[in-house]
Structures are given as C-alpha cells and as structure tokens.
Amino acid sequence: MPISGARYRVVTRGGKKVRLAFKGKGKVVEAKNLETGATHTPAEFGRDEAKSSVVQNMLRSSGARNSRE
C-alpha cells in the first residue's frame, strides 16, 4: 500500500533491486526487496532509529569514541 506523501525510487543493492520510499528531506521510511517481497516498514525504521539513538547515547556517556570520528 503506498505511503501518502512519499516519493519512490528503485535502486540496486548487492545485486538485488530495492524500492525505497522517501518522506521529508530524504529520510527513507520504507524499503522493499522487489525480488523476495520482504518489506522493512515505517514502524521498523522507527524502532531502528530509536535503538540507534539509545546506543549512541550509551557510547557518549561511557566516553567511547565512534570509529568514524
């Protein structure tokens, strides 16, 4: 089912075609593997984002440095 207000693009990642749904300033809100039909939903992206921010906060409070910095 289409997401209202989203723009869609098809990209190739690792030899597989993936449809990405963008909302706002380029934020990906859904990803669907076009070969298998597996979908990473907006709810799953929200959980991933929340999990990532928790990990980043833990790293900041422990004094650990990100290897990309």
Residue frames as qw, qx, qy, qz and C-alpha x, y, z in Angstrom:
[[0.000, 0.890, 0.456, 0.000, 0.00, 0.00, 0.00],
 [0.415, 0.546, -0.039, 0.727, 1.50, 3.38, -0.96],
 [0.384, -0.498, -0.405, 0.664, 2.57, 5.80, 1.77],
 [0.177, 0.918, 0.331, 0.129, 0.90, 9.19, 1.37],
 [0.054, -0.980, 0.180, 0.056, 3.33, 11.98, 0.57],
 [0.666, -0.426, 0.517, 0.327, 6.21, 9.61, -0.17],
 [0.504, 0.693, -0.407, -0.317, 8.44, 9.56, -3.24],
 [0.930, -0.100, 0.352, 0.031, 9.68, 6.21, -4.54],
 [0.292, 0.732, -0.582, -0.200, 12.99, 5.19, -6.14],
 [0.998, -0.009, 0.055, 0.021, 14.31, 1.79, -7.19],
 [0.019, 0.804, -0.594, -0.001, 17.99, 1.14, -6.50],
 [0.904, 0.129, -0.405, 0.047, 20.24, -1.90, -6.77],
 [0.352, -0.715, 0.532, -0.287, 21.94, -3.03, -3.57],
 [0.438, -0.333, 0.834, -0.033, 24.11, -6.13, -3.61],
 [0.054, 0.045, -0.869, -0.489, 22.68, -7.22, -6.94],
 [0.000, -0.529, -0.844, 0.087, 19.08, -7.01, -5.70],
 [0.050, -0.479, -0.274, -0.832, 16.53, -4.38, -6.65],
 [0.226, -0.451, -0.663, 0.553, 15.13, -2.46, -3.68],
 [0.037, -0.714, -0.373, -0.591, 12.30, 0.09, -3.76],
 [0.316, -0.205, -0.469, 0.799, 12.85, 2.93, -1.29],
 [0.105, -0.833, -0.470, -0.274, 10.13, 5.30, -0.07],
 [0.364, 0.062, -0.244, 0.897, 11.36, 8.77, 0.92],
 [0.202, -0.850, -0.469, -0.132, 9.48, 11.30, 3.02],
 [0.348, -0.896, -0.003, 0.275, 10.51, 14.79, 4.08],
 [0.129, 0.876, -0.434, -0.163, 14.15, 15.73, 3.48],
 [0.543, 0.480, -0.685, -0.073, 15.30, 12.42, 2.01],
 [0.397, -0.321, 0.764, -0.395, 14.51, 10.25, 5.03],
 [0.426, 0.035, -0.841, -0.331, 13.85, 6.64, 4.00],
 [0.563, -0.186, 0.411, -0.693, 10.63, 5.41, 5.59],
 [0.901, 0.090, 0.360, -0.227, 10.19, 2.07, 3.79],
 [0.107, 0.533, -0.763, -0.350, 12.34, -0.38, 1.85],
 [0.882, 0.147, 0.324, -0.310, 11.04, -3.31, -0.17],
 [0.286, -0.321, 0.814, 0.389, 13.09, -6.05, -1.81],
 [0.617, 0.378, -0.160, -0.672, 11.46, -6.39, -5.22],
 [0.446, 0.260, -0.834, -0.192, 12.68, -9.97, -5.73],
 [0.237, -0.117, -0.919, 0.291, 11.56, -11.54, -2.42],
 [0.344, -0.652, -0.460, -0.494, 8.82, -9.09, -1.45],
 [0.553, -0.433, -0.483, 0.523, 10.34, -8.57, 2.03],
 [0.018, 0.810, 0.156, 0.565, 9.45, -5.12, 3.36],
 [0.397, -0.181, -0.467, 0.769, 11.12, -3.01, 6.05],
 [0.092, -0.784, -0.562, -0.247, 8.13, -0.95, 7.22],
 [0.009, -0.738, 0.109, -0.666, 7.91, 2.57, 8.65],
 [0.735, -0.638, 0.049, -0.223, 7.37, 1.06, 12.13],
 [0.922, -0.099, -0.003, 0.373, 10.57, -0.99, 11.79],
 [0.448, 0.543, -0.079, 0.706, 12.52, 2.09, 10.67],
 [0.353, -0.776, 0.069, -0.518, 11.22, 3.92, 13.76],
 [0.884, -0.463, 0.054, 0.037, 12.39, 1.10, 16.05],
 [0.808, 0.202, -0.025, 0.553, 15.80, 1.03, 14.33],
 [0.165, 0.705, -0.073, 0.686, 16.16, 4.80, 14.75],
 [0.591, -0.723, 0.091, -0.347, 15.21, 4.63, 18.44],
 [0.946, -0.227, 0.027, 0.230, 17.62, 1.73, 19.01],
 [0.638, 0.433, -0.051, 0.635, 20.41, 3.62, 17.25],
 [0.086, -0.776, 0.123, -0.613, 19.91, 6.73, 19.38],
 [0.797, -0.586, 0.074, -0.124, 20.00, 4.63, 22.58],
 [0.899, 0.012, 0.019, 0.438, 23.29, 3.05, 21.51],
 [0.388, 0.616, -0.058, 0.683, 24.75, 6.45, 20.59],
 [0.399, -0.787, 0.102, -0.459, 23.74, 7.87, 23.97],
 [0.910, -0.397, 0.061, 0.103, 25.34, 4.89, 25.74],
 [0.771, 0.262, -0.010, 0.580, 28.57, 5.41, 23.80],
 [0.098, 0.750, -0.073, 0.650, 28.63, 9.13, 24.61],
 [0.603, -0.723, 0.106, -0.321, 28.06, 8.55, 28.32],
 [0.938, -0.252, 0.082, 0.225, 30.76, 5.86, 28.50],
 [0.184, -0.816, 0.375, 0.399, 33.33, 8.07, 26.81],
 [0.672, 0.077, 0.637, 0.370, 33.79, 5.62, 23.93],
 [0.147, 0.571, -0.284, -0.756, 34.58, 7.18, 20.58],
 [0.809, 0.493, 0.247, -0.206, 32.97, 6.36, 17.27],
 [0.694, -0.139, 0.472, 0.525, 35.49, 4.86, 14.86],
 [0.438, 0.675, 0.406, 0.434, 34.28, 7.25, 12.12],
 [0.149, -0.986, -0.062, 0.031, 35.24, 10.36, 14.12]]
